[in-house]
Amino acid sequence: MNAMSNRYTSIIDTETYDVVPDDTIVEIDAHLGVPIPHEQYNHPEVTVEELDLVIDQLRAVGSNEMANRMEIEQRHLEHNDDHIFRFTALELAKIVVPLSIAKTKLAYQGDMDSSLAISSFGRLVTESTTELMAESIKYKEIKNMKSISRDISFVDPFLVISSVQQLAFVDSHGERITKDYLVASDHVDELL
């Protein structure tokens, strides 16, 4: 029996966002709206500094290609506050799935700044459009993780990065691994 067959997996799915062809262009423009007066609603925004943290987290989970892609968008934002991020749905998936893993890892490690930066980016993404999930990632497996919500059995990476869904690392039987065990034994990298 190989090691992969001993790993617990969840599927990636969504009930909130539409599945679109991989080459669909997704525009992330929620930050360009006009704020509603009296602080009833604040449009999402992400700063260049927050994108630095997001890029660092993409690298931390081994997604260097997408970290480089995010650096391009970061440079555009640095020179133009009204920049609209544009990704193919597949590129966005390759950013969001690793960020959902990174956000879970950060919850175990207690890194609030990086976690909040991912949430800011996540809110920006999810409030821009409902056409987010690339068809090639629907029903793909995500290893060693599951939703901690009893109502949602699948992983919706868009909900994770926008702090609506939380994931936990699990063992080969799907049992939640405690923060103390994971941090003390430094098993986080093994699970990724």
N, CA, C and O of each residue as an XYZ file, in Angstrom:
768
protein
N       0.856     -1.186      0.000
C       0.000      0.000      0.000
C       0.895      1.240      0.000
O       1.773      1.362      0.854
N       0.689      2.149     -0.935
C       1.549      3.336     -0.956
C       1.048      4.393      0.020
O      -0.075      4.318      0.519
N       1.900      5.376      0.281
C       1.590      6.402      1.276
C       0.370      7.224      0.880
O      -0.390      7.657      1.746
N       0.172      7.445     -0.422
C      -0.948      8.276     -0.858
C      -2.291      7.647     -0.503
O      -3.244      8.366     -0.199
N      -2.383      6.329     -0.537
C      -3.663      5.696     -0.249
C      -4.022      5.786      1.228
O      -5.172      5.564      1.607
N      -3.044      6.111      2.056
C      -3.295      6.254      3.488
C      -3.675      7.680      3.875
O      -3.883      7.959      5.055
N      -3.767      8.574      2.918
C      -4.045      9.967      3.235
C      -5.533     10.260      3.084
O      -6.167      9.839      2.116
N      -6.074     10.980      4.045
C      -7.477     11.398      3.994
C      -7.600     12.525      2.963
O      -6.750     13.414      2.914
N      -8.635     12.490      2.155
C      -8.853     13.556      1.178
C     -10.301     14.056      1.239
O     -11.232     13.304      1.524
N     -10.448     15.336      0.964
C     -11.757     15.959      0.785
C     -11.835     16.407     -0.664
O     -10.812     16.544     -1.335
N     -13.047     16.634     -1.145
C     -13.174     17.154     -2.509
C     -13.379     18.662     -2.467
O     -13.868     19.221     -1.485
N     -12.988     19.302     -3.569
C     -13.208     20.737     -3.737
C     -14.524     20.909     -4.477
O     -14.739     20.318     -5.536
N     -15.394     21.718     -3.910
C     -16.694     21.970     -4.514
C     -17.208     23.304     -3.989
O     -16.565     23.927     -3.144
N     -18.341     23.738     -4.473
C     -18.942     24.982     -4.013
C     -20.445     24.930     -4.203
O     -20.943     24.308     -5.142
N     -21.152     25.578     -3.319
C     -22.591     25.800     -3.501
C     -22.850     27.279     -3.747
O     -23.968     27.674     -4.080
N     -21.823     28.087     -3.584
C     -21.962     29.535     -3.645
C     -21.533     30.119     -4.977
O     -22.142     31.068     -5.471
N     -20.482     29.554     -5.558
C     -19.887     30.145     -6.758
C     -20.099     29.262     -7.971
O     -20.117     28.035     -7.870
N     -20.261     29.904     -9.120
C     -20.493     29.183    -10.364
C     -19.204     28.554    -10.871
O     -18.116     29.108    -10.712
N     -19.351     27.387    -11.483
C     -18.230     26.725    -12.135
C     -18.147     27.259    -13.557
O     -19.142     27.291    -14.281
N     -16.944     27.680    -13.946
C     -16.749     28.284    -15.267
C     -15.608     27.564    -15.995
O     -14.777     26.921    -15.353
N     -15.562     27.665    -17.326
C     -14.432     27.073    -18.054
C     -13.099     27.637    -17.548
O     -13.022     28.793    -17.132
N     -12.070     26.818    -17.588
C     -10.760     27.201    -17.057
C     -10.211     28.487    -17.651
O      -9.523     29.240    -16.962
N     -10.504     28.751    -18.921
C      -9.921     29.920    -19.588
C     -10.775     31.183    -19.465
O     -10.466     32.200    -20.087
N     -11.846     31.128    -18.668
C     -12.675     32.311    -18.422
C     -11.839     33.379    -17.732
O     -11.103     33.078    -16.792
N     -11.943     34.616    -18.185
C     -11.236     35.715    -17.539
C     -12.088     36.193    -16.358
O     -13.256     36.547    -16.518
N     -11.483     36.194    -15.183
C     -12.167     36.636    -13.974
C     -11.578     37.991    -13.584
O     -10.369     38.130    -13.400
N     -12.452     38.977    -13.465
C     -12.011     40.312    -13.076
C     -12.304     40.524    -11.599
O     -13.428     40.335    -11.135
N     -11.274     40.918    -10.881
C     -11.394     41.163     -9.446
C     -11.442     42.677     -9.271
O     -10.411     43.350     -9.271
N     -12.658     43.197     -9.121
C     -12.835     44.649     -9.119
C     -13.734     45.154     -7.995
O     -14.231     46.278     -8.064
N     -13.948     44.353     -6.978
C     -14.857     44.771     -5.903
C     -14.384     46.039     -5.205
O     -15.200     46.786     -4.666
N     -13.081     46.291     -5.208
C     -12.534     47.456     -4.515
C     -12.820     48.766     -5.244
O     -12.491     49.835     -4.730
N     -13.416     48.705     -6.411
C     -13.672     49.910     -7.180
C     -15.071     50.476     -6.969
O     -15.420     51.489     -7.574
N     -15.864     49.851     -6.135
C     -17.227     50.328     -5.911
C     -17.265     51.599     -5.078
O     -16.266     51.993     -4.476
N     -18.410     52.225     -5.052
C     -18.597     53.438     -4.259
C     -19.074     53.023     -2.871
O     -20.095     52.346     -2.751
N     -18.354     53.417     -1.821
C     -18.774     53.028     -0.466
C     -20.164     53.548     -0.117
O     -20.538     54.653     -0.508
N     -20.901     52.768      0.598
C     -22.219     53.177      1.069
C     -22.002     54.074      2.300
O     -21.205     53.736      3.175
N     -22.702     55.207      2.371
C     -22.482     56.137      3.492
C     -22.819     55.525      4.855
O     -23.487     54.495      4.943
N     -22.360     56.158      5.874
C     -22.653     55.816      7.272
C     -22.084     54.455      7.678
O     -22.606     53.795      8.577
N     -21.026     54.054      7.015
C     -20.292     52.845      7.388
C     -21.148     51.590      7.463
O     -20.838     50.681      8.233
N     -22.222     51.521      6.676
C     -23.039     50.318      6.651
C     -22.301     49.186      5.957
O     -22.494     48.012      6.274
N     -21.453     49.555      5.005
C     -20.721     48.555      4.242
C     -19.418     49.165      3.764
O     -19.395     50.281      3.245
N     -18.356     48.442      3.938
C     -17.060     48.881      3.421
C     -16.650     47.950      2.298
O     -16.615     46.731      2.464
N     -16.343     48.531      1.164
C     -15.894     47.719      0.047
C     -14.580     47.048      0.407
O     -13.750     47.639      1.097
N     -14.389     45.842     -0.045
C     -13.132     45.157      0.258
C     -11.966     45.845     -0.436
O     -12.109     46.407     -1.522
N     -10.839     45.790      0.197
C      -9.635     46.313     -0.420
C      -8.450     45.509      0.077
O      -8.486     44.912      1.153
N      -7.421     45.506     -0.712
C      -6.194     44.840     -0.324
C      -5.059     45.812     -0.643
O      -5.035     46.430     -1.707
N      -4.136     45.934      0.279
C      -3.027     46.858      0.089
C      -1.837     46.134     -0.530
O      -1.772     44.905     -0.550
N      -0.914     46.919     -1.026
C       0.323     46.367     -1.585
C       1.060     45.580     -0.493
O       1.635     44.525     -0.760
N       1.037     46.104      0.737
C       1.696     45.426      1.857
C       1.019     44.092      2.188
O       1.692     43.112      2.507
N      -0.311     44.061      2.112
C      -1.016     42.803      2.340
C      -0.697     41.790      1.239
O      -0.563     40.594      1.500
N      -0.578     42.282      0.018
C      -0.213     41.375     -1.077
C       1.185     40.796     -0.870
O       1.450     39.665     -1.276
N       2.089     41.563     -0.238
C       3.404     41.006      0.117
C       3.238     39.769      0.996
O       3.900     38.753      0.781
N       2.351     39.860      1.985
C       2.109     38.731      2.889
C       1.453     37.563      2.146
O       1.795     36.405      2.381
N       0.513     37.870      1.251
C      -0.145     36.828      0.452
C       0.893     36.111     -0.414
O       0.897     34.884     -0.503
N       1.755     36.875     -1.040
C       2.802     36.302     -1.898
C       3.736     35.425     -1.070
O       4.108     34.333     -1.498
N       4.115     35.901      0.113
C       4.964     35.095      1.009
C       4.298     33.774      1.358
O       4.963     32.740      1.418
N       2.991     33.801      1.589
C       2.279     32.573      1.955
C       2.164     31.622      0.767
O       2.222     30.406      0.947
N       2.004     32.149     -0.427
C       2.006     31.281     -1.608
C       3.357     30.565     -1.727
O       3.415     29.371     -2.020
N       4.425     31.305     -1.498
C       5.762     30.685     -1.540
C       5.925     29.663     -0.414
O       6.548     28.619     -0.608
N       5.373     29.959      0.749
C       5.518     29.067      1.912
C       4.871     27.704      1.679
O       5.284     26.710      2.275
N       3.860     27.657      0.813
C       3.215     26.370      0.521
C       3.637     25.823     -0.839
O       2.990     24.930     -1.385
N       4.733     26.368     -1.386
C       5.318     25.812     -2.598
C       4.689     26.248     -3.907
O       4.882     25.596     -4.933
N       3.934     27.347     -3.889
C       3.282     27.821     -5.108
C       4.033     29.028     -5.667
O       3.488     30.129     -5.750
N       5.288     28.806     -6.047
C       6.153     29.894     -6.504
C       5.673     30.530     -7.808
O       5.755     31.748     -7.972
N       5.175     29.715     -8.732
C       4.697     30.255    -10.004
C       3.549     31.239     -9.785
O       3.509     32.298    -10.411
N       2.619     30.891     -8.900
C       1.490     31.783     -8.649
C       1.901     32.980     -7.787
O       1.288     34.044     -7.874
N       2.931     32.812     -6.957
C       3.472     33.953     -6.218
C       4.037     34.972     -7.204
O       3.841     36.176     -7.041
N       4.734     34.485     -8.221
C       5.259     35.377     -9.257
C       4.126     36.062    -10.006
O       4.220     37.245    -10.334
N       3.063     35.326    -10.276
C       1.901     35.904    -10.977
C       1.248     37.001    -10.130
O       0.836     38.038    -10.652
N       1.161     36.760     -8.826
C       0.588     37.767     -7.920
C       1.477     39.000     -7.826
O       0.976     40.111     -7.652
N       2.791     38.819     -7.938
C       3.698     39.968     -7.914
C       3.424     40.909     -9.081
O       3.552     42.125     -8.944
N       3.049     40.352    -10.224
C       2.705     41.182    -11.381
C       1.495     42.057    -11.049
O       1.500     43.262    -11.301
N       0.463     41.435    -10.483
C      -0.737     42.197    -10.110
C      -0.416     43.223     -9.025
O      -0.952     44.332     -9.031
N       0.454     42.851     -8.106
C       0.859     43.765     -7.038
C       1.535     45.015     -7.620
O       1.258     46.133     -7.186
N       2.415     44.820     -8.595
C       3.092     45.965     -9.222
C       2.088     46.888     -9.907
O       2.199     48.112     -9.825
N       1.105     46.291    -10.584
C       0.066     47.115    -11.225
C      -0.703     47.921    -10.178
O      -0.971     49.106    -10.375
N      -1.056     47.275     -9.066
C      -1.796     47.959     -8.003
C      -0.956     49.076     -7.375
O      -1.476     50.130     -7.008
N       0.333     48.827     -7.263
C       1.237     49.819     -6.681
C       1.236     51.114     -7.490
O       1.371     52.203     -6.932
N       1.083     50.989     -8.815
C       1.116     52.157     -9.690
C      -0.270     52.702    -10.020
O      -0.391     53.796    -10.572
N      -1.317     51.943     -9.685
C      -2.671     52.370    -10.034
C      -3.667     51.785     -9.027
O      -3.963     50.590     -9.066
N      -4.181     52.623     -8.132
C      -5.140     52.165     -7.113
C      -6.407     51.583     -7.722
O      -7.106     50.808     -7.068
N      -6.715     51.946     -8.965
C      -7.922     51.462     -9.630
C      -7.662     50.230    -10.494
O      -8.489     49.864    -11.329
N      -6.524     49.603    -10.290
C      -6.189     48.427    -11.096
C      -7.195     47.300    -10.851
O      -7.539     46.991     -9.710
N      -7.653     46.700    -11.941
C      -8.539     45.533    -11.869
C      -7.679     44.296    -12.062
O      -7.048     44.130    -13.106
N      -7.652     43.427    -11.057
C      -6.912     42.174    -11.197
C      -7.632     41.302    -12.214
O      -8.857     41.183    -12.184
N      -6.873     40.699    -13.108
C      -7.455     39.797    -14.104
C      -6.680     38.487    -14.104
O      -5.459     38.466    -14.256
N      -7.412     37.405    -13.933
C      -6.832     36.069    -13.946
C      -7.720     35.181    -14.803
O      -8.911     35.452    -14.961
N      -7.141     34.120    -15.357
C      -8.018     33.088    -15.889
C      -8.566     32.354    -14.667
O      -7.974     32.409    -13.589
N      -9.674     31.682    -14.834
C     -10.255     30.936    -13.713
C      -9.267     29.891    -13.185
O      -9.205     29.645    -11.980
N      -8.500     29.281    -14.084
C      -7.521     28.287    -13.663
C      -6.389     28.926    -12.869
O      -5.950     28.363    -11.866
N      -5.907     30.092    -13.298
C      -4.878     30.800    -12.522
C      -5.405     31.134    -11.131
O      -4.714     30.948    -10.129
N      -6.632     31.626    -11.087
C      -7.218     31.982     -9.802
C      -7.311     30.752     -8.901
O      -7.036     30.835     -7.704
N      -7.694     29.622     -9.468
C      -7.755     28.375     -8.686
C      -6.386     28.012     -8.145
O      -6.257     27.575     -7.002
N      -5.352     28.195     -8.979
C      -3.991     27.860     -8.556
C      -3.451     28.827     -7.513
O      -2.418     28.566     -6.896
N      -4.140     29.931     -7.316
C      -3.804     30.872     -6.239
C      -4.638     30.562     -5.006
O      -4.111     30.497     -3.895
N      -5.933     30.371     -5.198
C      -6.863     30.237     -4.079
C      -6.707     28.920     -3.321
O      -6.771     28.912     -2.092
N      -6.506     27.819     -4.022
C      -6.365     26.530     -3.326
C      -5.136     26.542     -2.404
O      -5.262     26.173     -1.236
N      -3.941     26.955     -2.890
C      -2.808     27.029     -1.965
C      -3.027     28.029     -0.827
O      -2.572     27.808      0.295
N      -3.725     29.130     -1.122
C      -3.992     30.098     -0.049
C      -4.930     29.516      1.012
O      -4.820     29.866      2.187
N      -5.850     28.634      0.613
C      -6.727     28.009      1.615
C      -5.914     27.076      2.513
O      -6.199     26.959      3.705
N      -4.914     26.420      1.952
C      -4.026     25.591      2.766
C      -3.181     26.478      3.674
O      -3.018     26.190      4.860
N      -2.645     27.561      3.106
C      -1.837     28.491      3.894
C      -2.649     29.098      5.031
O      -2.148     29.240      6.147
N      -3.901     29.457      4.752
C      -4.752     30.061      5.797
C      -4.992     29.078      6.936
O      -5.026     29.471      8.102
N      -5.156     27.807      6.602
C      -5.324     26.780      7.629
C      -4.043     26.637      8.441
O      -4.083     26.551      9.668
N      -2.923     26.612      7.757
C      -1.622     26.520      8.431
C      -1.422     27.708      9.375
O      -0.941     27.542     10.496
N      -1.790     28.895      8.920
C      -1.642     30.103      9.742
C      -2.511     30.048     10.986
O      -2.120     30.542     12.044
N      -3.691     29.448     10.863
C      -4.571     29.305     12.029
C      -3.891     28.442     13.101
O      -4.005     28.719     14.296
N      -3.193     27.408     12.665
C      -2.461     26.552     13.601
C      -1.270     27.295     14.207
O      -0.936     27.094     15.375
N      -0.632     28.150     13.410
C       0.574     28.835     13.860
C       0.285     30.162     14.547
O       1.164     30.724     15.201
N      -0.936     30.666     14.406
C      -1.308     31.908     15.080
C      -0.767     33.166     14.421
O      -0.589     34.176     15.102
N      -0.504     33.141     13.132
C      -0.004     34.317     12.407
C      -1.197     35.128     11.916
O      -1.721     34.888     10.829
N      -1.614     36.083     12.726
C      -2.817     36.862     12.407
C      -2.618     37.819     11.230
O      -3.528     37.983     10.418
N      -1.447     38.453     11.122
C      -1.239     39.428     10.049
C      -1.386     38.783      8.673
O      -2.086     39.301      7.804
N      -0.721     37.653      8.488
C      -0.809     36.963      7.188
C      -2.205     36.418      6.948
O      -2.702     36.454      5.823
N      -2.841     35.915      7.998
C      -4.201     35.392      7.874
C      -5.175     36.500      7.473
O      -6.033     36.298      6.615
N      -5.038     37.665      8.094
C      -5.911     38.795      7.747
C      -5.652     39.287      6.320
O      -6.582     39.709      5.632
N      -4.393     39.233      5.876
C      -4.072     39.632      4.503
C      -4.752     38.691      3.507
O      -5.288     39.136      2.492
N      -4.726     37.395      3.801
C      -5.408     36.432      2.920
C      -6.911     36.694      2.937
O      -7.563     36.626      1.896
N      -7.464     36.994      4.112
C      -8.896     37.294      4.207
C      -9.262     38.537      3.402
O     -10.307     38.566      2.751
N      -8.419     39.557      3.439
C      -8.676     40.771      2.651
C      -8.696     40.453      1.167
O      -9.585     40.894      0.438
N      -7.710     39.686      0.725
C      -7.679     39.280     -0.679
C      -8.886     38.391     -0.992
O      -9.505     38.531     -2.047
N      -9.214     37.490     -0.086
C     -10.357     36.592     -0.283
C     -11.660     37.339     -0.408
O     -12.490     37.006     -1.254
N     -11.849     38.335      0.415
C     -13.081     39.125      0.347
C     -13.136     39.908     -0.961
O     -14.199     40.048     -1.567
N     -11.989     40.412     -1.387
C     -11.911     41.122     -2.659
C     -12.332     40.205     -3.809
O     -13.089     40.605     -4.693
N     -11.834     38.981     -3.781
C     -12.155     38.007     -4.832
C     -13.634     37.637     -4.800
O     -14.319     37.708     -5.820
N     -14.120     37.245     -3.634
C     -15.479     36.700     -3.564
C     -16.567     37.749     -3.736
O     -17.696     37.409     -4.088
N     -16.256     38.999     -3.498
C     -17.261     40.041     -3.698
C     -17.202     40.647     -5.100
O     -17.980     41.547     -5.418
N     -16.300     40.168     -5.927
C     -16.194     40.678     -7.296
C     -17.167     40.003     -8.246
O     -17.732     40.656     -9.123
N     -17.368     38.705     -8.080
C     -18.214     37.960     -9.004
C     -18.567     36.609     -8.390
O     -17.922     36.165     -7.441
N     -19.584     35.964     -8.931
C     -19.891     34.598     -8.496
C     -19.285     33.576     -9.451
O     -19.320     32.375     -9.182
N     -18.730     34.048    -10.567
C     -18.140     33.137    -11.556
C     -16.664     32.943    -11.243
O     -15.801     33.588    -11.839
N     -16.383     32.044    -10.297
C     -15.023     31.926     -9.789
C     -14.367     30.569     -9.990
O     -13.176     30.501    -10.293
N     -15.116     29.495     -9.830
C     -14.461     28.192     -9.755
C     -14.193     27.591    -11.135
O     -15.111     27.357    -11.920
N     -12.923     27.350    -11.404
C     -12.528     26.711    -12.666
C     -13.039     25.278    -12.685
O     -12.937     24.561    -11.689
N     -13.587     24.866    -13.821
C     -14.190     23.538    -13.902
C     -13.196     22.414    -13.622
O     -13.594     21.353    -13.143
N     -11.930     22.620    -13.907
C     -10.964     21.538    -13.700
C     -10.642     21.276    -12.228
O     -10.071     20.234    -11.906
N     -10.996     22.200    -11.326
C     -10.721     21.910     -9.909
C     -11.942     21.363     -9.166
O     -11.811     20.852     -8.054
N     -13.123     21.466     -9.772
C     -14.295     20.916     -9.100
C     -14.130     19.404     -8.947
O     -13.798     18.701     -9.902
N     -14.363     18.934     -7.765
C     -14.241     17.525     -7.367
C     -12.799     17.030     -7.285
O     -12.575     15.837     -7.080
N     -11.827     17.911     -7.437
C     -10.441     17.502     -7.193
C     -10.283     17.254     -5.698
O     -11.030     17.789     -4.879
N      -9.313     16.448     -5.369
C      -9.089     16.125     -3.957
C      -8.070     17.073     -3.350
O      -7.120     17.505     -4.004
N      -8.292     17.378     -2.097
C      -7.346     18.151     -1.306
C      -6.955     17.259     -0.135
O      -7.815     16.790      0.610
N      -5.680     17.031      0.023
C      -5.186     16.028      0.962
C      -5.081     16.560      2.383
O      -4.786     17.733      2.613
N      -5.331     15.663      3.325
C      -5.089     15.901      4.750
C      -5.869     17.067      5.344
O      -5.462     17.624      6.364
N      -6.980     17.441      4.724
C      -7.773     18.566      5.223
C      -9.252     18.239      5.100
O      -9.683     17.480      4.232
N     -10.009     18.840      6.003
C     -11.457     18.770      5.864
C     -12.090     19.971      6.534
O     -11.465     20.643      7.355
N     -13.323     20.229      6.180
C     -14.069     21.336      6.756
C     -14.393     21.016      8.206
O     -14.711     19.874      8.538
N     -14.311     22.024      9.071
C     -14.681     21.784     10.466
C     -16.169     22.054     10.696
O     -16.685     21.830     11.790
N     -16.845     22.531      9.666
C     -18.286     22.740      9.748
C     -19.003     21.418      9.509
O     -18.662     20.679      8.586
N     -19.978     21.127     10.328
C     -20.763     19.906     10.136
C     -21.723     20.045      8.946
O     -22.202     19.050      8.401
N     -21.992     21.294      8.554
C     -22.930     21.553      7.460
C     -22.292     21.426      6.077
O     -22.992     21.205      5.088
N     -20.966     21.564      6.004
C     -20.281     21.520      4.714
C     -19.242     20.410      4.759
O     -18.297     20.469      5.546
N     -19.416     19.400      3.918
C     -18.496     18.271      3.941
C     -17.346     18.430      2.950
O     -16.366     17.687      3.011
N     -17.461     19.398      2.038
C     -16.434     19.603      1.019
C     -15.620     20.852      1.351
O     -15.943     21.583      2.288
N     -14.584     21.086      0.591
C     -13.748     22.275      0.750
C     -14.124     23.274     -0.335
O     -14.057     22.957     -1.523
N     -14.515     24.465      0.060
C     -14.732     25.561     -0.875
C     -13.609     26.559     -0.627
O     -13.699     27.366      0.299
N     -12.548     26.519     -1.441
C     -11.384     27.354     -1.152
C     -11.687     28.847     -1.155
O     -10.995     29.618     -0.490
N     -12.713     29.266     -1.894
C     -13.080     30.680     -1.906
C     -13.682     31.101     -0.569
O     -13.434     32.207     -0.089
N     -14.470     30.218      0.022
C     -15.019     30.512      1.348
C     -13.922     30.487      2.404
O     -13.975     31.245      3.372
N     -12.931     29.625      2.225
C     -11.826     29.539      3.194
C     -11.037     30.836      3.203
O     -10.787     31.402      4.268
N     -10.639     31.317      2.020
C      -9.791     32.511      2.013
C     -10.550     33.775      2.404
O      -9.936     34.783      2.752
N     -11.876     33.730      2.349
C     -12.653     34.891      2.787
C     -13.166     34.724      4.212
O     -14.025     35.486      4.657
N     -12.645     33.730      4.929
C     -12.933     33.487      6.350
C     -14.373     33.086      6.637
O     -14.881     33.353      7.726
N     -15.041     32.448      5.672
C     -16.393     31.952      5.879
C     -16.359     30.473      6.268
O     -17.172     30.021      7.073
N     -15.424     29.730      5.700
C     -15.256     28.311      6.023
C     -13.873     28.120      6.638
O     -12.904     28.759      6.229
N     -13.797     27.228      7.629
C     -12.510     26.887      8.229
C     -12.208     25.422      7.963
O     -13.094     24.567      7.961
N     -10.935     25.164      7.741
C     -10.477     23.799      7.536
C      -9.599     23.379      8.701
O      -9.114     24.210      9.470
N      -9.407     22.075      8.814
C      -8.488     21.531      9.808
C      -7.640     20.477      9.129
O      -8.085     19.818      8.189
N      -6.424     20.322      9.603
C      -5.597     19.210      9.154
C      -6.109     17.959      9.836
O      -6.495     17.984     11.005
N      -6.109     16.867      9.095
C      -6.619     15.610      9.641
C      -5.629     14.481      9.369
O      -4.776     14.572      8.486
N      -5.768     13.420     10.152
C      -4.916     12.241      9.955
C      -5.518     11.347      8.870
O      -6.496     11.720      8.221
N      -4.937     10.185      8.683
C      -5.370      9.294      7.600
C      -6.788      8.769      7.787
O      -7.386      8.244      6.848
N      -7.337      8.909      9.014
C      -8.710      8.463      9.288
C      -9.705      9.613      9.258
O     -10.894      9.416      9.505
N      -9.216     10.828      8.952
C     -10.083     11.993      8.912
C     -10.312     12.626     10.267
O     -11.186     13.479     10.416
N      -9.531     12.215     11.265
C      -9.652     12.804     12.601
C      -8.806     14.071     12.675
O      -7.675     14.107     12.192
N      -9.362     15.092     13.278
C      -8.692     16.382     13.368
C      -7.388     16.276     14.166
O      -7.346     15.690     15.247
N      -6.338     16.855     13.606
C      -5.042     16.905     14.295
C      -5.028     18.170     15.135
O      -5.365     19.250     14.648
N      -4.643     18.040     16.383
C      -4.661     19.198     17.275
C      -3.531     20.166     16.945
O      -2.483     19.784     16.425
N      -3.780     21.414     17.262
C      -2.781     22.462     17.035
C      -1.497     22.144     17.789
O      -0.403     22.271     17.240
N      -1.627     21.731     19.045
C      -0.444     21.450     19.860
C       0.413     20.365     19.238
O       1.637     20.483     19.192
N      -0.232     19.303     18.758
C       0.521     18.198     18.157
C       1.205     18.649     16.869
O       2.381     18.362     16.646
N       0.465     19.348     16.036
C       0.990     19.736     14.740
C       2.151     20.718     14.873
O       3.180     20.559     14.216
N       1.986     21.730     15.721
C       3.031     22.738     15.884
C       4.244     22.148     16.595
O       5.382     22.400     16.200
N       4.002     21.369     17.634
C       5.112     20.797     18.401
C       5.932     19.815     17.575
O       7.155     19.764     17.704
N       5.277     19.047     16.740
C       5.996     18.038     15.961
C       6.439     18.570     14.596
O       7.119     17.874     13.841
N       6.043     19.820     14.283
C       6.398     20.446     13.014
C       6.000     19.584     11.821
O       6.761     19.441     10.864
N       4.796     19.010     11.888
C       4.295     18.163     10.812
C       3.588     18.940      9.701
O       3.175     18.344      8.705
N       3.443     20.244      9.851
C       2.693     21.017      8.865
C       3.267     20.803      7.462
O       2.523     20.562      6.512
N       4.574     20.892      7.342
C       5.183     20.760      6.012
C       4.987     19.367      5.427
O       4.879     19.223      4.210
N       4.939     18.348      6.262
C       4.691     17.000      5.781
C       3.296     16.854      5.187
O       3.087     16.074      4.258
N       2.357     17.597      5.722
C       0.972     17.489      5.274
C       0.711     18.217      3.967
O      -0.284     17.940      3.296
N       1.569     19.127      3.600
C       1.339     19.928      2.397
C       1.755     19.187      1.146
O       1.629     19.718      0.043
